[in-house]
Amino acid sequence: MVVQMVNLSQAGTLDVLHYLTFFTIMSNTIAAVTFLVGAARWRSPRSATFDFLRGFSVVSMSLTGVVFAVLLSGTNVDTAIPWVNSVVHEVMPIVVVADWLIDPPQSRLTYRQGFMWLVYPAVWSVYEQIQGAIRGKYHYPFTNPTPNGYGSVILLSLVLLVFVLGVCAIVVWLANVRRPGDAAR
């Protein structure tokens, strides 16, 4: 992400606020920080809060990977360096999900907790529409109401909401099925 930022800066096209508020960049930052905290505390007992944050990272990165594959593949979204584009949209989502499956949470998660993960994409979507209307610059083509109107943006947002609800439920279910000590239950 830093390499891409430097590249945009050198090209004279870096809009720092816009770049740092891409859903992809924010989600990758959440994932990287989660991995760094986990690595720093690898000998410490894992807390329920950390397991919750890991799940949040899994949901965010899953949404990033799927949206890229379905809606953005081949679209220029300020990731002109191909390997950076691949890392933030393809590699990191796979790594985060694999980490969740290989090293399941220690704490039992509830569906209520899992559905709290919806807050981030919902708040980001509202932010995207407000900042886009003010600045005239949207992060992604599908969030821009100009070509097809707000109806298409709202419809796609509802489809993504249902998708994320499903991802949240699956992440919680996987956490609890794969959690150590729950195999006998």
N, C-alpha and C positions, 0 to 999 in steps of 0.2 A: 504494500500500500504506500509505503514511503517512497519506494522507487518510482511508482507512478506519479506521486505528488511532485517529486523532483523533476520528472520528465515534463509534466504539464507546466511547471514553473519555468523551466528552461525554454519551453516553447512559447511562453508568454500567454498561456491560456488558462492558468490556474485561477479558479475562483474558490478560495479556501473554504468558505462557508458551504458553498454548493457541494464541493467534493467531500467534505467531512460529514455531510448529512445524507449522502446516498445510503439507502437501506443496506446495500451490500457492504459498504465501508463500515458502517456502524455495527452490523452483525459480525463482520470479521474481527472488528476491534473487541467486541464482547467475547467472541470465541478465543482470541489470542490472550486476552486478560485472564479468562477462565483457565486456560491451559497454564499460563504463567503462575497464577495463584496455586493451582493444583500441584505444579512442579515444586514450588517453594514450600508447600506444606505436605509433601508426599509422605513424610513419616508421621505426621499428626493424624489423629482420628478425624475422619471426614464428618462434617456437620450436616444436619438436615438443610441448613441454609445453602451450603455449597452444592449439595445434590440438587436443590431447587434451581440454583443458578446454572448448573450444568445442563439441566433440562431446558431451561430458557435458551441457552446457547444452541442446543440441538434443534429446537423448534425454529429459531431465527435462521440458522444456517440451512435447515431443510427447505424453508421457504425461499431463501436466496438461490439455492441450487435448482429447485424445480421451476421457479419463475424465470431464471436465466435460460434453462433448457427449453421451456415451452414458449416464452414470450420475447426473450431478448437475444437468443443466439444469433450472431451475425449483425447485431445492432451496435453502433458506437455509443457507449455510455461512459466516456472518459477513461476507458481502459485500453488505450491503443497499443500497449505493449502486450503481445500475445501471451507470454508466459505469466504475466501478472493477472491478466484476464482469466486464464485457466486456473491459477491458484485460488483467487478469491471467489470464483463462481463454480468451480468443479472440484478441485482438490480439497479445499477446506470443508465444504459440506460433507464430503465422503469421510474425511478424517474425524470430524466431530461426531458423526453418527456411528462410525466404527468404534470410537472411544467409548461411547455410551453403551454399545453392545458388548464390547470386550470387558469393560470395567463398569458394571452396573452400579447404580447408587447404593449406598449402605442403608439409607432411610427409605421407608415406605412413602410414596407420594400419593396424594389424593387427586381425583379428577378436578376438584375445586382449585387446588394449587395449579394444576396443569392449565386450566382455562384462564388463570391469571396471566399466562404467557401471551395471551391475545392482546393485552393492553399495549404492548410495544408496537406491533404492526398497526393497530387501530389508531393510536396517537400519531404514529408516523404518517399514516394516510391523511389524517386531518391536517397535520403540519404541511404535508406536500401540497395539498390544495390551497392552503392559505399562502404559503410562500410562493407558489407558482402564480397565483393570481396577482400577488404584489409585485413580484420580480419579472413575471412573464417568462420564466424559465423553469421547466419541470425536469425532474431527474430521469424519468423514463417515458418513452412514447405513450405507453398505455395509461399513464396518469395525467396526460395532457388532454383536457376537454376540448381544445380548439378544433381538431379535425372532425370529431363525431359527436360532440356535446357531452354534457355532464351525465346524461343517461347511460352512455357506454362506460364511463368511468365508474359510476355507481354500480352498474351490473357486474362489471369485472371485479370491483371491490367486494361485492357480496359473494361472488364465486370464490374469491381468494379467502374470504372469511370462513366459508364452509370448509374449504380445504384445510386452513390452519386449525380449525376446530378438530377436524379429523386427525391432523398431525399431532396436536396436543394430546388427544385421547390415546393415540398409538404410542406416543413417547411415554406417557404415564403407565400404560399397560405393559410395555416392554420393560420399563424400570422395575415394576413390581414382579413380573414373571421371572426376570433374570436376577433379581436381588438375592444376594447370599442369604441362606437361611430360609427362604420361601419355597424351595424346591419340594420340601416334604409336605407343604400345606396344600 
